[in-house]
Amino acid sequence: MFTKKRNALFPEIEPFHSCHLSSKDGHDIYVEQSGNPNGQPILFLHGGPGGGTGGKQRRFFDPKHYLIILFDQRGCGQSKPLGETANNTTAHLLDDIEAIRHHFNIEKWILFGGSWGSSLALAYAVKYPNLIKGLILRGIFLSRQSELDWFLKDVEHFFPELHKKLLDHQTGISKDNLVEKFSQLVFHAPQETAQKAAVAWNQFEGSILKLLPDEATGEAEPMNYEFELARARVQLHYINNRCFIDGAEILSKVNLLQKIPIVIVQGRYDMVCPPKTAYELAMQIPHAELIMVPDAGHSASENGTLKALIQATENFKSL
């Protein structure tokens, strides 16, 4: 039963509870709860790898209905140690998600994830299908070689000047050694050099997120170099390891989700995670609703994508 259409983010809210869950291998995972303490549990999975959570991400969900759970993945955001890549794999993240579920005594929940968050949601769902009430996925990414090659190399066909700027960051960087060279810089160069490389790496992805770039308004926020470096380190660590997932295997197993309501929201002109992967996923699970937003790129904040995501959270209230 569909609810009344809603086209805007919900009002800003603050967590009613936050904590750090300590793992046995050196990581303290930041977790927060907001919304309705007795509500329907929904877990937000952030992108990256290497991103983090923030207040805007609580606003996709009706706080009167949902128990909204956000967490920062290992090495990210408010989790500690920031930027740590040891004991940081997809398998570790899946264990962390399970630890969060047990900590809050949740039987089943809805997962909401975009980009890398969609990868993590699918990896968790095919491992624990009986724990999932529904999936809301955006900008599907499965870390197959073709998808990585698109982001690292082929996207230059659409953004040649931005891609060249990334390659020109330091003499000797080419399409073929891009990941290797930036990994050397962010992990082994002196601090200032590493931070500048991290900013260049992160800004490239940020510059191709939307169909139409935002117009500059006012002064830019001060750069958090510590966060920028951590984000780049975690992302490059994962890219160097194909994100520790087998996308083809996940596609072969998604038939396990045939009884689970699934919505896939995909920007038609997504230059980070092109639509082919979302289409291939939808073909494997025909019961899923695939919403191809005709005038959007990769960002969750583009108008059509935002509306579709919020409408999905409204419709899933009936689960």
DAFENPE-V496617 format. One record per residue. OMEGA is omega as a letter, one per 30 degrees, with the letter a starting at -180 (* if undefined). BURIAL is I if it has 24 or more other ideal C-beta (glycine too) atoms within 12 Angstrom, else O. Layout:
omega:OMEGA burial:BURIAL
omega:OMEGA burial:BURIAL
This chain:
omega:a burial:O
omega:a burial:O
omega:l burial:O
omega:a burial:O
omega:l burial:O
omega:a burial:I
omega:a burial:O
omega:l burial:O
omega:l burial:I
omega:a burial:I
omega:l burial:O
omega:l burial:O
omega:l burial:I
omega:l burial:O
omega:l burial:I
omega:l burial:O
omega:l burial:O
omega:a burial:O
omega:l burial:O
omega:l burial:I
omega:a burial:I
omega:l burial:O
omega:l burial:I
omega:a burial:O
omega:l burial:O
omega:l burial:O
omega:l burial:I
omega:a burial:I
omega:l burial:I
omega:l burial:I
omega:l burial:I
omega:l burial:I
omega:l burial:I
omega:a burial:I
omega:a burial:I
omega:a burial:O
omega:a burial:O
omega:a burial:O
omega:l burial:I
omega:a burial:I
omega:l burial:I
omega:a burial:I
omega:l burial:I
omega:l burial:I
omega:a burial:I
omega:a burial:I
omega:a burial:I
omega:f burial:I
omega:l burial:I
omega:a burial:I
omega:a burial:I
omega:a burial:I
omega:l burial:I
omega:a burial:I
omega:a burial:O
omega:a burial:O
omega:l burial:I
omega:a burial:I
omega:l burial:I
omega:a burial:I
omega:l burial:I
omega:a burial:I
omega:l burial:I
omega:a burial:O
omega:a burial:I
omega:l burial:I
omega:a burial:I
omega:a burial:I
omega:l burial:I
omega:l burial:I
omega:l burial:I
omega:a burial:I
omega:a burial:I
omega:l burial:I
omega:a burial:I
omega:l burial:I
omega:a burial:I
omega:l burial:I
omega:a burial:I
omega:f burial:O
omega:a burial:I
omega:l burial:I
omega:a burial:I
omega:a burial:I
omega:l burial:I
omega:a burial:O
omega:a burial:O
omega:l burial:I
omega:l burial:I
omega:l burial:I
omega:l burial:O
omega:a burial:I
omega:l burial:I
omega:l burial:I
omega:l burial:I
omega:l burial:I
omega:l burial:I
omega:l burial:I
omega:l burial:I
omega:a burial:I
omega:l burial:I
omega:a burial:O
omega:a burial:O
omega:l burial:I
omega:l burial:O
omega:l burial:I
omega:l burial:O
omega:l burial:O
omega:l burial:I
omega:l burial:I
omega:a burial:I
omega:a burial:I
omega:l burial:I
omega:l burial:I
omega:l burial:I
omega:l burial:I
omega:l burial:I
omega:l burial:I
omega:a burial:I
omega:l burial:I
omega:a burial:I
omega:l burial:I
omega:l burial:I
omega:a burial:I
omega:a burial:I
omega:l burial:I
omega:a burial:I
omega:a burial:I
omega:a burial:I
omega:a burial:O
omega:a burial:I
omega:l burial:I
omega:a burial:I
omega:l burial:I
omega:l burial:I
omega:a burial:I
omega:l burial:I
omega:l burial:I
omega:a burial:I
omega:a burial:I
omega:a burial:I
omega:l burial:I
omega:l burial:I
omega:a burial:I
omega:l burial:O
omega:l burial:O
omega:l burial:I
omega:l burial:I
omega:l burial:O
omega:a burial:I
omega:a burial:I
omega:a burial:I
omega:a burial:I
omega:a burial:O
omega:l burial:I
omega:l burial:I
omega:l burial:O
omega:a burial:O
omega:a burial:I
omega:a burial:O
omega:l burial:O
omega:l burial:I
omega:l burial:I
omega:l burial:O
omega:l burial:O
omega:l burial:I
omega:a burial:I
omega:a burial:O
omega:l burial:I
omega:l burial:O
omega:l burial:O
omega:l burial:O
omega:l burial:I
omega:l burial:O
omega:a burial:O
omega:a burial:O
omega:a burial:O
omega:a burial:I
omega:a burial:I
omega:a burial:O
omega:a burial:I
omega:l burial:I
omega:l burial:I
omega:a burial:O
omega:a burial:I
omega:a burial:I
omega:a burial:I
omega:a burial:O
omega:l burial:O
omega:a burial:O
omega:a burial:O
omega:l burial:O
omega:l burial:O
omega:a burial:I
omega:l burial:I
omega:l burial:I
omega:l burial:I
omega:l burial:I
omega:l burial:I
omega:l burial:I
omega:a burial:I
omega:a burial:I
omega:l burial:O
omega:l burial:I
omega:a burial:I
omega:a burial:I
omega:a burial:I
omega:a burial:I
omega:a burial:I
omega:l burial:I
omega:l burial:I
omega:a burial:O
omega:l burial:O
omega:l burial:O
omega:l burial:O
omega:l burial:O
omega:l burial:O
omega:a burial:O
omega:l burial:O
omega:l burial:O
omega:l burial:O
omega:a burial:O
omega:l burial:O
omega:a burial:O
omega:l burial:O
omega:l burial:O
omega:a burial:I
omega:a burial:I
omega:l burial:I
omega:a burial:I
omega:a burial:I
omega:l burial:I
omega:a burial:I
omega:a burial:I
omega:a burial:I
omega:l burial:I
omega:l burial:I
omega:a burial:I
omega:l burial:I
omega:a burial:I
omega:a burial:O
omega:l burial:I
omega:l burial:I
omega:l burial:I
omega:l burial:I
omega:a burial:O
omega:l burial:I
omega:l burial:O
omega:l burial:O
omega:l burial:I
omega:a burial:I
omega:a burial:O
omega:a burial:I
omega:l burial:I
omega:l burial:O
omega:a burial:I
omega:a burial:I
omega:l burial:O
omega:a burial:O
omega:l burial:I
omega:a burial:I
omega:l burial:I
omega:l burial:I
omega:l burial:I
omega:a burial:I
omega:l burial:I
omega:a burial:I
omega:a burial:I
omega:l burial:I
omega:a burial:I
omega:l burial:I
omega:l burial:I
omega:a burial:I
omega:a burial:I
omega:a burial:I
omega:a burial:O
omega:l burial:I
omega:l burial:I
omega:l burial:O
omega:l burial:I
omega:a burial:I
omega:l burial:I
omega:l burial:O
omega:l burial:I
omega:a burial:I
omega:a burial:O
omega:a burial:O
omega:l burial:I
omega:l burial:I
omega:l burial:I
omega:l burial:I
omega:a burial:I
omega:a burial:I
omega:a burial:O
omega:a burial:O
omega:l burial:I
omega:a burial:I
omega:a burial:I
omega:l burial:I
omega:a burial:I
omega:l burial:I
omega:a burial:I
omega:a burial:O
omega:l burial:I
omega:l burial:I
omega:l burial:I
omega:a burial:I
omega:l burial:I
omega:a burial:I
omega:l burial:I
omega:l burial:I
omega:l burial:I
omega:l burial:I
omega:a burial:I
omega:a burial:I
omega:l burial:I
omega:a burial:I
omega:a burial:O
omega:* burial:I
